[in-house]
Amino acid sequence: IKSQGGEVRMDRTLARLDWDASAEVWTTTVTRGDGSTETIRSRHVISSAPITELSDSLAEPLAAADKAKALRYRDFVTVALITRAGRGFPDNWIYIHDPSVKVGRIQNFLSWSPEMAPEGFACLGLEYFCFEGDGLWTSPDIELIELAKREIDKIGLIKAEDVIDASVVRQPKAYPVYDDAYQANVEAVRQEIEARFPTLHLVGRNGMHKYNNQDHAMMTAMLTVENILA
């Protein structure tokens, strides 16, 4: 992006999207990390934000706003355990089906790239599927780290005493939920956006409320850019 003259602006939160139908221009208002605001004018807006959050940011509310609000998400907590190199496993990740532990999946980050841990170390990410605000989500970091150490020891991948350091990452809205009504809700929102806001484009897993993998999510953005430039 930068090599082609574009900008990547970090530490900003979307506050409001205003559509001028007569000029066919968007005014995007964002809040910087220091609390100040910034406005950006553009012909197109590409959104990978959860549909619920996008709907709330529109200055002109959607008639289908209740459909957007009805969409649900699954969240997860990752506890990254740092250990010595050679104490991981060859797979990218493994799913855990042992009912005696809470962890659902474990990632070996070195299997993705050797750049994902310092030389001589390995990083194993224990993923706990939960909902934002539930008991797991609100547990203190130290309790989650101790839980992860006990469980990886119980599973037998590494010993608890092999853990050198650890960190906790909470990822909200990691997975769109496919309930009985999600398809009708998404379709109602998409149809209204296409009719009222033709240059607002939805991409990615949360932007489309579609449980696809990272490659497919990125491809939706690439194809959207191709369509805009066509």
BAKESE-380341 format. One record per residue: residue in one letter; x, y, z of N, C-alpha, C in turn. Coordinates in pm, whole numbers, plus 32768, in hexadecimal, padded with zeros to 4 digits. Example, Ala and Ser with C-alpha at 12.3 -4.5 7.8 and 13.67 -1.06 7.14 Angstrom:
2
<vofi 'a',<8527,7DC7,830C>,<84CE,7E3E,830C>,<8528,7EB6,830C>>;
<vofi 's',<8505,7F1F,82C4>,<8557,7F96,82CA>,<850A,8003,8313>>;
This chain:
230
<vofi 'i',<8054,7F88,8000>,<8000,8000,8000>,<8057,807D,8000>>;
<vofi 'k',<80B9,807F,805A>,<8111,80F6,8065>,<8165,8108,7FE8>>;
<vofi 's',<8195,8099,7FAD>,<81EA,80A4,7F37>,<81A0,80DD,7EC0>>;
<vofi 'q',<811B,80D7,7EC2>,<80CA,810D,7E55>,<808C,8194,7E7A>>;
<vofi 'g',<80BE,81D1,7EE4>,<8093,8257,7F07>,<8020,825F,7F69>>;
<vofi 'g',<7FF5,81EC,7F9C>,<7F87,81EB,7FFD>,<7FB8,8200,808B>>;
<vofi 'e',<7F5A,8209,80E7>,<7F7B,821C,8175>,<7F37,81B0,81C8>>;
<vofi 'v',<7F79,8188,8233>,<7F3D,8130,8297>,<7F3A,817E,831A>>;
<vofi 'r',<7EC3,81A4,8345>,<7EB4,81F6,83BD>,<7E86,819E,8430>>;
<vofi 'm',<7EDB,8192,8495>,<7EC0,813B,8507>,<7E84,818B,857B>>;
<vofi 'd',<7E5A,8140,85E2>,<7E2A,817C,865F>,<7DB3,81D7,8647>>;
<vofi 'r',<7D53,81A6,85F8>,<7CDA,81F3,85DB>,<7C60,8199,85E7>>;
<vofi 't',<7BF4,81D2,861D>,<7B76,818A,862D>,<7B0A,81D0,85DD>>;
<vofi 'l',<7ABF,8183,8591>,<7A53,81BD,8541>,<79E8,81F5,859D>>;
<vofi 'a',<79C3,8274,8585>,<795C,82B4,85D4>,<78DA,82C7,8586>>;
<vofi 'r',<78E6,82EA,8505>,<786D,830D,84BB>,<7888,8308,8424>>;
<vofi 'l',<7824,82D9,83DA>,<782A,82D8,8349>,<77B6,832B,8312>>;
<vofi 'd',<77D4,8395,82C8>,<776E,83EB,828C>,<7772,83DC,81F5>>;
<vofi 'w',<76FD,83C3,81B9>,<76F3,83B2,8128>,<76A9,8428,80EC>>;
<vofi 'd',<76EC,846E,808D>,<76AE,84DB,8043>,<7682,84A1,7FBD>>;
<vofi 'a',<7601,8482,7FB2>,<75CF,843F,7F3B>,<75DB,8495,7EBE>>;
<vofi 's',<75C8,8518,7ECB>,<75CE,8570,7E56>,<765B,857A,7E1E>>;
<vofi 'a',<76BE,8583,7E77>,<774A,858C,7E4B>,<778B,8503,7E3D>>;
<vofi 'e',<7748,849B,7E71>,<777D,8412,7E71>,<7806,840D,7EB5>>;
<vofi 'v',<780B,8449,7F2C>,<7888,844F,7F79>,<786D,8425,8009>>;
<vofi 'w',<78CC,83D9,8040>,<78C6,83B2,80CD>,<791D,8411,8120>>;
<vofi 't',<78ED,8432,8196>,<7940,8475,81FB>,<794B,8416,8271>>;
<vofi 't',<79C4,83E6,8287>,<79DE,8388,82F3>,<7A1E,83D2,8367>>;
<vofi 't',<79E1,83CB,83DB>,<7A18,840A,8453>,<7A54,839F,84AC>>;
<vofi 'v',<7AD0,83B2,84D2>,<7B14,8352,8529>,<7B49,8399,85A5>>;
<vofi 't',<7B5C,834C,860E>,<7B95,8380,868B>,<7C22,8349,869A>>;
<vofi 'r',<7C81,83A3,86AB>,<7D0C,837A,86C0>,<7D20,834A,874F>>;
<vofi 'g',<7D91,830A,8765>,<7DB0,82D7,87EA>,<7DBA,8342,8853>>;
<vofi 'd',<7DDC,83BE,882B>,<7DE7,842B,888C>,<7D62,8471,88A5>>;
<vofi 'g',<7CF6,843D,8866>,<7C71,8476,887B>,<7C47,84DC,8814>>;
<vofi 's',<7CA3,850B,87C1>,<7C7F,856A,8758>,<7C38,8522,86E6>>;
<vofi 't',<7BF5,8571,8691>,<7BAB,8536,8622>,<7BEA,855D,859C>>;
<vofi 'e',<7BCB,850F,8538>,<7BFF,8523,84B2>,<7B92,84FD,844F>>;
<vofi 't',<7B88,8547,83E2>,<7B26,8525,837A>,<7B6D,8507,82F7>>;
<vofi 'i',<7B36,84A7,82AF>,<7B6E,847A,8230>,<7AFB,8475,81CA>>;
<vofi 'r',<7B10,84B5,8158>,<7AAA,84B2,80EE>,<7AD7,8451,8081>>;
<vofi 's',<7A79,8403,804E>,<7A9B,839F,7FE9>,<7A20,837A,7F97>>;
<vofi 'r',<7A3A,8343,7F22>,<79CD,8312,7ECD>,<799B,828A,7EF9>>;
<vofi 'h',<79F6,823B,7F31>,<79D4,81B3,7F59>,<7A00,819B,7FEA>>;
<vofi 'v',<79B8,8142,802E>,<79DF,8112,80B2>,<79DB,807A,80AD>>;
<vofi 'i',<7A49,803B,80D5>,<7A50,7FA8,80DE>,<7A53,7F86,8172>>;
<vofi 's',<79F4,7F36,819F>,<79E7,7F17,822D>,<79FA,7E82,8248>>;
<vofi 's',<7A58,7E63,82A1>,<7A66,7DDB,82D4>,<7A38,7DD3,8365>>;
<vofi 'a',<79FA,7E3F,8395>,<79C9,7E43,841F>,<794F,7DE9,842E>>;
<vofi 'p',<7934,7DB7,84A6>,<78B8,7D6C,84BB>,<783F,7DBD,848F>>;
<vofi 'i',<77E0,7D7B,844F>,<776A,7DC0,841A>,<7721,7E0C,8489>>;
<vofi 't',<771E,7DD5,8500>,<76DB,7E18,8570>,<771B,7EA0,858C>>;
<vofi 'e',<77A0,7EA6,858A>,<77E7,7F23,85A6>,<77DC,7F84,8531>>;
<vofi 'l',<77E2,7F50,84B7>,<77D1,7FA5,8442>,<7748,7FE8,8443>>;
<vofi 's',<76E2,7F9C,8460>,<765A,7FD2,8464>,<764F,8043,84CA>>;
<vofi 'd',<768B,8030,853F>,<7685,8096,85A8>,<76CE,8116,8580>>;
<vofi 's',<772F,810D,8525>,<7780,8181,8501>,<7741,81D5,8492>>;
<vofi 'l',<76DB,81A2,844E>,<769E,81EB,83E0>,<764C,8260,8413>>;
<vofi 'a',<7667,82D7,83DC>,<761C,834E,8406>,<7588,8342,83E2>>;
<vofi 'e',<756C,8303,8371>,<74E2,82E7,8349>,<74C5,8256,836C>>;
<vofi 'p',<747B,823C,83D6>,<7467,81B2,8404>,<7426,815A,8399>>;
<vofi 'l',<744C,80DD,839B>,<740E,807C,8342>,<7380,805B,8371>>;
<vofi 'a',<7327,8049,8312>,<72A3,8015,8336>,<72B0,7F88,836F>>;
<vofi 'a',<731B,7F43,8343>,<7334,7EBB,8372>,<7396,7EB8,83E8>>;
<vofi 'a',<739D,7F27,8432>,<73FB,7F2F,84A2>,<73E0,7EC3,850A>>;
<vofi 'd',<7361,7E9F,851C>,<7340,7E36,857C>,<7375,7DAF,854E>>;
<vofi 'k',<737B,7D9B,84CA>,<73B2,7D1E,8493>,<7449,7D19,84AB>>;
<vofi 'a',<748B,7D8C,849A>,<751A,7D92,84B4>,<7537,7D77,8548>>;
<vofi 'k',<74E7,7DB3,859E>,<74FC,7DA2,862E>,<74E6,7D13,865C>>;
<vofi 'a',<7494,7CC8,8610>,<7475,7C3D,8635>,<74E6,7BDD,8616>>;
<vofi 'l',<7548,7C07,85C5>,<75B8,7BAF,85A4>,<760D,7B97,8620>>;
<vofi 'r',<763A,7B1B,862E>,<7684,7AF4,86A7>,<7710,7AC5,8682>>;
<vofi 'y',<7768,7AC6,86E6>,<77F5,7AA3,86D0>,<7828,7A4D,8742>>;
<vofi 'r',<788C,79FB,8721>,<78D4,79AC,8784>,<795D,79EA,8794>>;
<vofi 'd',<798B,79F5,8810>,<7A0A,7A35,882E>,<7A6D,79CB,885F>>;
<vofi 'f',<7AEC,79EF,8866>,<7B48,7992,88A8>,<7BBC,79D9,88EB>>;
<vofi 'v',<7BF6,798E,8948>,<7C6B,79BC,8992>,<7CE0,7962,896C>>;
<vofi 't',<7D50,79A0,8948>,<7DCA,7954,892D>,<7E2E,796D,899E>>;
<vofi 'v',<7E60,78FF,89D6>,<7ECC,7908,8A39>,<7F4B,78D6,89F4>>;
<vofi 'a',<7FA7,7931,89DA>,<8024,790E,8996>,<808C,78E7,89FF>>;
<vofi 'l',<80BA,786C,89F7>,<811F,783A,8A54>,<81A6,7834,8A0D>>;
<vofi 'i',<820A,7872,8A47>,<8291,7873,8A10>,<82E2,7803,8A52>>;
<vofi 't',<8322,77B0,89FF>,<8374,7742,8A31>,<83F2,7738,89DD>>;
<vofi 'r',<844B,76DC,8A00>,<84C5,76CA,89B3>,<84A7,7688,892D>>;
<vofi 'a',<84F5,76A8,88C6>,<84E4,766A,8843>,<84F2,75D3,884F>>;
<vofi 'g',<84A8,758C,87FB>,<84AD,74FA,87FC>,<8444,74BA,8854>>;
<vofi 'r',<83F5,750E,889A>,<838D,74D6,88F0>,<8302,74EC,88B6>>;
<vofi 'g',<82FA,7505,8833>,<8279,7517,87F3>,<824A,7498,87AE>>;
<vofi 'f',<8209,74A8,873B>,<81DB,7436,86EC>,<81DD,7463,865A>>;
<vofi 'p',<81DE,7407,85FA>,<81F3,742E,856E>,<817B,746E,8529>>;
<vofi 'd',<8104,7461,8561>,<808C,7495,8521>,<807D,752C,8539>>;
<vofi 'n',<802D,756D,84E3>,<800B,75F9,84FB>,<7FB3,7607,8576>>;
<vofi 'w',<7F4F,75B0,8580>,<7EFB,75AE,85F6>,<7EBC,7524,8606>>;
<vofi 'i',<7E91,7508,867C>,<7E49,748D,8699>,<7DCC,74AF,86EA>>;
<vofi 'y',<7D61,7466,86CD>,<7CE5,7478,8718>,<7CE3,7416,878C>>;
<vofi 'i',<7CB1,7444,87FC>,<7CB0,73F5,8877>,<7C21,73C7,8894>>;
<vofi 'h',<7C0E,7345,88A0>,<7B88,730E,88B8>,<7B7B,72CE,8942>>;
<vofi 'd',<7BDB,72E5,8997>,<7BD9,72AD,8A1E>,<7B76,72FD,8A73>>;
<vofi 'p',<7B0A,72BE,8AA2>,<7AA5,7309,8AF0>,<7AD5,7335,8B79>>;
<vofi 's',<7B4A,7307,8BA3>,<7B7C,732B,8C28>,<7BC7,73B0,8C28>>;
<vofi 'v',<7BDB,73EB,8BB1>,<7C1D,746D,8BA8>,<7BC3,74CF,8B5D>>;
<vofi 'k',<7BDB,7550,8B70>,<7B8A,75B6,8B2F>,<7BC4,75E6,8AAA>>;
<vofi 'v',<7C46,75D3,8A95>,<7C85,7602,8A1B>,<7C49,75B9,89A2>>;
<vofi 'g',<7C30,7607,8936>,<7BF3,75CC,88C0>,<7C54,75B3,884E>>;
<vofi 'r',<7CBE,7605,8848>,<7D1F,75F7,87DA>,<7DA4,762F,880A>>;
<vofi 'i',<7E11,75F4,87D6>,<7E98,7624,87F9>,<7EE4,763E,8778>>;
<vofi 'q',<7F1C,76B5,876D>,<7F6D,76D9,86F8>,<8001,76D3,871B>>;
<vofi 'n',<804F,76A2,86BC>,<80E1,76AB,86C6>,<810C,7717,8664>>;
<vofi 'f',<8126,778F,8696>,<813D,7802,863F>,<81BA,77F2,85E9>>;
<vofi 'l',<821E,77A5,8617>,<8295,778F,85C6>,<8276,773F,8548>>;
<vofi 's',<820A,76F1,8549>,<81E6,76A5,84D2>,<81AD,7700,8465>>;
<vofi 'w',<8181,7778,848C>,<8155,77DB,842A>,<81CC,7825,83F0>>;
<vofi 's',<8226,784E,8448>,<829C,7899,841A>,<8304,7899,848A>>;
<vofi 'p',<8384,7887,8465>,<83EF,788D,84CB>,<83FF,7918,8506>>;
<vofi 'e',<83BD,797C,84C8>,<83C6,7A05,84FA>,<8365,7A1F,856E>>;
<vofi 'm',<8313,79BB,858F>,<82AB,79D3,85F4>,<82D6,79B3,8682>>;
<vofi 'a',<8356,7998,8695>,<838D,7987,871C>,<8422,79A6,8714>>;
<vofi 'p',<845C,79DB,877F>,<84EC,79F7,877E>,<853C,7976,876B>>;
<vofi 'e',<85B1,7983,8736>,<8606,790E,8720>,<8620,78C5,87A3>>;
<vofi 'g',<8611,7842,87A0>,<8625,77F1,8817>,<85A9,77DC,886A>>;
<vofi 'f',<8539,7817,8841>,<84BC,780B,888C>,<844B,77DC,8831>>;
<vofi 'a',<83E2,77AB,886E>,<8367,7786,8828>,<82F2,77C9,886E>>;
<vofi 'c',<8285,77DD,8824>,<820E,781C,885C>,<8195,77C6,8839>>;
<vofi 'l',<8150,7796,889E>,<80D8,7745,888D>,<805F,7796,88BC>>;
<vofi 'g',<7FFD,77A4,8866>,<7F87,77F3,8886>,<7F11,779A,88A8>>;
<vofi 'l',<7EE4,779D,8924>,<7E70,774F,894E>,<7DF3,77A6,893E>>;
<vofi 'e',<7D94,7777,88EE>,<7D1E,77C5,88CC>,<7CA5,7791,8918>>;
<vofi 'y',<7C60,77EF,8958>,<7BE9,77D0,89A7>,<7B72,7818,8967>>;
<vofi 'f',<7B12,77CB,8936>,<7A9D,7805,88F5>,<7A3A,7830,8960>>;
<vofi 'c',<7A08,78AA,8954>,<79B4,78E2,89BD>,<795D,7950,8983>>;
<vofi 'f',<7914,7995,89DA>,<78C7,7A0A,89B3>,<78F9,7A81,8A04>>;
<vofi 'e',<7902,7AF4,89C3>,<7931,7B6C,8A06>,<78DD,7B86,8A83>>;
<vofi 'g',<7921,7B93,8AF5>,<78DB,7BAD,8B72>,<78C2,7B33,8BC7>>;
<vofi 'd',<78DB,7ABA,8B93>,<78C1,7A43,8BE4>,<7937,7A2A,8C44>>;
<vofi 'g',<7931,79BB,8C8E>,<7993,79A0,8CF5>,<7A21,7996,8CC2>>;
<vofi 'l',<7A35,7954,8C50>,<7ABB,794A,8C17>,<7AEE,79D2,8BEB>>;
<vofi 'w',<7A9B,7A1B,8BA4>,<7AC2,7A9D,8B6C>,<7AEE,7AFE,8BDA>>;
<vofi 't',<7AA7,7AFC,8C49>,<7AC1,7B5D,8CB4>,<7B26,7B2C,8D1B>>;
<vofi 's',<7B58,7AB2,8D0C>,<7BBB,7A80,8D6B>,<7C3B,7AD2,8D64>>;
<vofi 'p',<7C7B,7AEB,8DD5>,<7CFB,7B34,8DD3>,<7D63,7AE8,8D81>>;
<vofi 'd',<7DBF,7B32,8D44>,<7E25,7AF3,8CF0>,<7E72,7A87,8D3B>>;
<vofi 'i',<7E95,7AA2,8DB7>,<7EE6,7A41,8E02>,<7E9B,79BD,8E13>>;
<vofi 'e',<7E18,79C3,8E27>,<7DC9,7947,8E34>,<7DC3,78FC,8DB0>>;
<vofi 'l',<7DB5,7944,8D42>,<7DB1,7904,8CBF>,<7E38,78C3,8C9E>>;
<vofi 'i',<7EA5,7905,8CC2>,<7F2A,78CC,8CAA>,<7F3E,784C,8CFB>>;
<vofi 'e',<7F14,784E,8D79>,<7F22,77D7,8DCD>,<7ECA,7766,8D97>>;
<vofi 'l',<7E52,7786,8D68>,<7DFA,7722,8D2B>,<7E3C,76E3,8CB2>>;
<vofi 'a',<7E75,7736,8C5B>,<7EB5,7704,8BE2>,<7F2D,76AC,8C03>>;
<vofi 'k',<7F7B,76D2,8C66>,<7FF0,7682,8C8E>,<7FC4,75F9,8CC4>>;
<vofi 'r',<7F59,75F8,8D15>,<7F28,7578,8D49>,<7EF5,7520,8CD8>>;
<vofi 'e',<7EAC,755D,8C7A>,<7E6D,750D,8C13>,<7ED1,74D8,8BAC>>;
<vofi 'i',<7F36,7526,8B89>,<7F98,74F3,8B28>,<7FEE,7486,8B68>>;
<vofi 'd',<7FFF,748E,8BEB>,<8044,7423,8C35>,<7FED,73A7,8C36>>;
<vofi 'k',<7F6D,73B5,8C4F>,<7F12,7343,8C54>,<7F07,72FD,8BCD>>;
<vofi 'i',<7F03,734E,8B63>,<7EFC,7316,8ADC>,<7F7D,72CB,8AB9>>;
<vofi 'g',<7FEC,72FA,8AF0>,<806C,72B7,8ADB>,<80C4,72F2,8A70>>;
<vofi 'l',<80A3,736A,8A3F>,<80F7,73A8,89D7>,<8179,73DD,8A11>>;
<vofi 'i',<816F,7428,8A7F>,<81E5,7454,8AC7>,<81C4,7453,8B5C>>;
<vofi 'k',<8229,745A,8BAE>,<8216,7463,8C3E>,<81FB,74F5,8C65>>;
<vofi 'a',<81AD,7507,8CCE>,<818F,758E,8CFD>,<820E,75DB,8D1F>>;
<vofi 'e',<8271,7594,8D56>,<82EC,75D7,8D7C>,<8342,75FE,8D03>>;
<vofi 'd',<831E,75CD,8C8C>,<8367,75F3,8C12>,<833F,767E,8BE1>>;
<vofi 'v',<82D2,76B7,8C17>,<82A2,773A,8BEB>,<82FB,77A7,8C28>>;
<vofi 'i',<8334,77F9,8BD0>,<838F,7863,8BFC>,<8346,78E7,8C0E>>;
<vofi 'd',<82E6,7901,8BB6>,<829A,797E,8BBB>,<8215,7966,8B78>>;
<vofi 'a',<81B8,79C5,8B86>,<8133,79B3,8B4C>,<80EE,7A39,8B3A>>;
<vofi 's',<808B,7A3B,8AE1>,<803D,7AB3,8AC9>,<7FAF,7A8B,8AA2>>;
<vofi 'v',<7F4F,7AE3,8ABF>,<7EC2,7AC7,8AA3>,<7E8F,7B2C,8A3D>>;
<vofi 'v',<7E4A,7AFA,89D7>,<7E0D,7B4F,8971>,<7D79,7B2D,8969>>;
<vofi 'r',<7D22,7B92,8978>,<7C91,7B7E,896B>,<7C65,7BB1,88E2>>;
<vofi 'q',<7C27,7B59,8893>,<7BFE,7B7D,880B>,<7B65,7B7D,8801>>;
<vofi 'p',<7B29,7BF5,8804>,<7A96,7BFA,87F7>,<7A6B,7BDE,8768>>;
<vofi 'k',<79F3,7BA7,875A>,<79B5,7B8F,86D8>,<7A11,7B42,867A>>;
<vofi 'a',<7A4E,7AD8,86AE>,<7AA9,7A87,865D>,<7A5D,7A35,85F5>>;
<vofi 'y',<79E4,7A0A,8617>,<7997,79B4,85BE>,<7908,79E7,85B0>>;
<vofi 'p',<78D6,79F7,8536>,<7847,7A15,8525>,<77F6,7999,8545>>;
<vofi 'v',<778A,79AB,858D>,<7735,793A,85B4>,<76CD,791F,8548>>;
<vofi 'y',<76C2,78A1,8521>,<765D,7876,84C0>,<75E4,7840,850C>>;
<vofi 'd',<758A,7898,8532>,<750F,786A,8573>,<74A0,785F,850A>>;
<vofi 'd',<7426,7840,8537>,<73B8,7829,84D9>,<7395,78A4,8486>>;
<vofi 'a',<73B0,791B,84BC>,<7382,7995,8479>,<73F1,79E2,8433>>;
<vofi 'y',<746E,79B4,843E>,<74DC,7A09,8410>,<74D6,7A25,837A>>;
<vofi 'q',<74B1,79C3,8328>,<74B0,79D7,8298>,<744B,7A43,826F>>;
<vofi 'a',<73D3,7A3D,82A8>,<736C,7AA1,8289>,<7398,7B2A,82BB>>;
<vofi 'n',<73D7,7B2F,8330>,<7405,7BB0,8366>,<7472,7BEE,830F>>;
<vofi 'v',<74D3,7B9C,82E7>,<753F,7BCF,8292>,<7509,7BFD,820C>>;
<vofi 'e',<74AF,7BB0,81D1>,<7478,7BD3,814F>,<742B,7C57,8154>>;
<vofi 'a',<73DF,7C6D,81BF>,<7394,7CEA,81CE>,<73F2,7D61,81D5>>;
<vofi 'v',<7460,7D53,8221>,<74C1,7DC0,822E>,<7508,7DD8,81A9>>;
<vofi 'r',<7532,7D6F,8167>,<757C,7D7D,80E9>,<7526,7DBE,807C>>;
<vofi 'q',<74A9,7D94,8073>,<7451,7DCD,800D>,<743D,7E63,8023>>;
<vofi 'e',<742C,7E8A,80A1>,<7417,7F19,80BC>,<7496,7F69,80A1>>;
<vofi 'i',<750A,7F34,80C7>,<7587,7F7A,80AD>,<759F,7F8A,8016>>;
<vofi 'e',<7584,7F21,7FCA>,<7596,7F28,7F39>,<7539,7F91,7EFB>>;
<vofi 'a',<74C1,7F9D,7F2F>,<7460,7FFC,7EF8>,<747C,808C,7F22>>;
<vofi 'r',<749F,80A2,7FA0>,<74AF,8129,7FD4>,<753F,815D,7FCF>>;
<vofi 'f',<759F,8101,7FDD>,<762C,8128,7FE5>,<767E,80D5,7F83>>;
<vofi 'p',<7674,80F2,7F01>,<76B4,809D,7E9C>,<774C,8098,7EA2>>;
<vofi 't',<778C,80F7,7EE5>,<781E,80F6,7EEC>,<7851,80D0,7F78>>;
<vofi 'l',<77FC,808E,7FC5>,<7825,8053,8045>,<7832,7FBD,802F>>;
<vofi 'h',<78AB,7F8A,803E>,<78C7,7F00,8019>,<78E9,7EAE,8096>>;
<vofi 'l',<78AA,7E3B,80A5>,<78C0,7DE3,8117>,<7920,7D73,80F0>>;
<vofi 'v',<798B,7D61,813E>,<79EE,7CFB,8120>,<7A15,7CB1,819F>>;
<vofi 'g',<7A55,7C3E,818E>,<7A8F,7BF6,81FE>,<7A2B,7BA6,824E>>;
<vofi 'r',<7A5E,7B61,82B2>,<7A0B,7B07,8303>,<799C,7B53,834B>>;
<vofi 'n',<79BF,7BBC,8395>,<7959,7C05,83E0>,<790B,7C65,8388>>;
<vofi 'g',<794F,7CA0,8324>,<7909,7CFB,82CC>,<7899,7CB9,827E>>;
<vofi 'm',<78AB,7C39,825E>,<7846,7BED,8214>,<77F8,7B8D,826D>>;
<vofi 'h',<781E,7B85,82EB>,<77E6,7B23,8349>,<77EC,7A98,830A>>;
<vofi 'k',<7864,7A77,82DC>,<7879,79F9,8295>,<78F3,79B4,82D1>>;
<vofi 'y',<78E0,793B,82FE>,<794C,78F3,8342>,<79A9,78B4,82DA>>;
<vofi 'n',<79FD,790A,829C>,<7A5F,78D8,823D>,<7AEB,78E7,8279>>;
<vofi 'n',<7B4D,78A8,8239>,<7BD3,78AE,8271>,<7C1A,792F,8247>>;
<vofi 'q',<7C93,7941,8279>,<7CDB,79BF,8264>,<7CF4,79DA,81D0>>;
<vofi 'd',<7D18,7971,8185>,<7D33,7983,80F6>,<7CB7,79B5,80AD>>;
<vofi 'h',<7C45,7978,80CA>,<7BC9,79A1,8089>,<7BA1,7A2F,80B4>>;
<vofi 'a',<7BB6,7A4E,8133>,<7B93,7AD3,8165>,<7BE4,7B3E,811C>>;
<vofi 'm',<7C65,7B27,810B>,<7CBA,7B87,80C3>,<7C92,7B90,8030>>;
<vofi 'm',<7C6C,7B1E,7FF7>,<7C45,7B1D,7F6A>,<7BC8,7B73,7F53>>;
<vofi 't',<7B6B,7B76,7FB1>,<7AF3,7BC9,7F9F>,<7B19,7C5D,7F94>>;
<vofi 'a',<7B7E,7C87,7FE1>,<7BAB,7D12,7FD9>,<7BF1,7D2D,7F55>>;
<vofi 'm',<7C43,7CCF,7F28>,<7C8B,7CE0,7EA9>,<7C2A,7CEA,7E33>>;
<vofi 'l',<7BC3,7C95,7E35>,<7B61,7C99,7DC9>,<7B0D,7D18,7DCE>>;
<vofi 't',<7AF1,7D49,7E46>,<7AA7,7DC7,7E54>,<7AF5,7E3B,7E17>>;
<vofi 'v',<7B78,7E3F,7E30>,<7BCC,7EA8,7DF6>,<7BCC,7E9D,7D5C>>;
<vofi 'e',<7BD4,7E22,7D2A>,<7BD1,7E10,7C98>,<7B4D,7E44,7C5E>>;
<vofi 'n',<7ADF,7E2A,7CA3>,<7A5C,7E59,7C74>,<7A53,7EF2,7C75>>;
<vofi 'i',<7A8D,7F2F,7CDD>,<7A8B,7FC2,7CE5>,<7ADB,7FFF,7C73>>;
<vofi 'l',<7B4C,7FC3,7C52>,<7BA5,7FFA,7BEC>,<7B77,7FD8,7B5D>>;
<vofi 'a',<7B1E,7F77,7B51>,<7AF4,7F4A,7ACB>,<7AA8,7FB8,7A80>>;
